[in-house]
Amino acid sequence: MISIEVVQAEDLALDDVLALYGAVQWTAYTRDPGNLTRALKGSSTIVAARDGLVLAGLARVISDDASICYLQDVLVLPSHQGRGIGRALVERALEPYPHVRQKVLITDDEPRQTAFYEALGYARADEFRGGAVRAFVRFD
Ligand SMILES: CC(C)(COP(=O)(O)OP(=O)(O)OC[C@H]1O[C@@H](n2cnc3c(N)ncnc32)[C@H](O)[C@@H]1OP(=O)(O)O)[C@@H](O)C(=O)NCCC(=O)NCCS
């Protein structure tokens, strides 16, 4: 039985978080646990999926609760993927923000990520039908 719950950063054991991020090879995070801890503490909303005692997935949102809702990190243990957990995490993470119009994210240019986010109602910026938009990024 999988539980999907909004949690505080303090509710999460760092070892569990590192095991989850490590399982999907997100080494930029696992190399710097202090930075990952700050990222979790600075998140507006964190949702955790638990399979018993195992942290099976996580999603987090950064938002001003008014004009922007940025979805950062959605990840599910490989052993648990394809069972609706990713969708449940995103839906719960966005639940507090129905009044926030602009919902954005950046992800790898891979067909599976595109399929996942399109299934959740996101459109690629260059294919958005609500008007011509262009997304810009800067990585320092
Ligand atoms: C992307 C990820 C979070 C998806 O989680 P998941 O639990 O497997 O996804 P779900 O089972 O909830 O699928 C949700 C929807 O996305 C679609 N989807 C998910 N993975 C897909 C894939 N590889 N190919 C095609 N469609 C896919 C499903 O068909 C499903 O659609 P539906 O709900 O309309 O039936 C998971 O694969 C993962 O953790 N990947 C590694 C980390 C990552 O890349 N995160 C995303 C970038 S930030």
The ligand as a Gaussian input file, in Angstrom:
#p B3LYP/6-31G(d) Opt

LIG

0 1
 C        9.308000      10.307000     -14.681000
 C        8.834000       9.497000     -13.459000
 C        8.753000      10.423000     -12.249000
 C        7.447000       8.923000     -13.769000
 O        6.959000       8.280000     -12.597000
 P        5.981000       7.029000     -12.700000
 O        5.491000       6.703000     -11.340000
 O        6.661000       5.938000     -13.444000
 O        4.813000       7.627000     -13.610000
 P        3.266000       7.196000     -13.603000
 O        3.187000       5.711000     -13.546000
 O        2.547000       7.942000     -12.547000
 O        2.806000       7.702000     -15.018000
 C        2.056000       8.909000     -15.177000
 C        1.761000       9.109000     -16.628000
 O        2.967000       9.365000     -17.370000
 C        3.099000       8.445000     -18.437000
 N        4.470000       7.956000     -18.455000
 C        5.284000       7.787000     -17.394000
 N        6.465000       7.276000     -17.782000
 C        6.378000       7.123000     -19.125000
 C        7.275000       6.609000     -20.123000
 N        8.504000       6.164000     -19.829000
 N        6.846000       6.589000     -21.385000
 C        5.611000       7.027000     -21.712000
 N        4.717000       7.492000     -20.814000
 C        5.108000       7.543000     -19.546000
 C        2.204000       7.265000     -18.097000
 O        1.707000       6.667000     -19.274000
 C        1.118000       7.875000     -17.243000
 O        0.043000       8.328000     -18.036000
 P       -1.480000       8.139000     -17.493000
 O       -1.482000       8.532000     -16.029000
 O       -2.270000       9.078000     -18.340000
 O       -1.776000       6.694000     -17.697000
 C        9.778000       8.295000     -13.179000
 O        9.940000       7.563000     -14.354000
 C       11.149000       8.701000     -12.657000
 O       11.355000       8.868000     -11.462000
 N       12.130000       8.857000     -13.559000
 C       13.487000       9.239000     -13.158000
 C       13.544000      10.673000     -12.678000
 C       12.997000      11.637000     -13.736000
 O       13.397000      11.581000     -14.892000
 N       12.086000      12.538000     -13.320000
 C       11.431000      13.480000     -14.234000
 C       12.271000      14.619000     -14.599000
 S       12.310000      15.858000     -13.316000

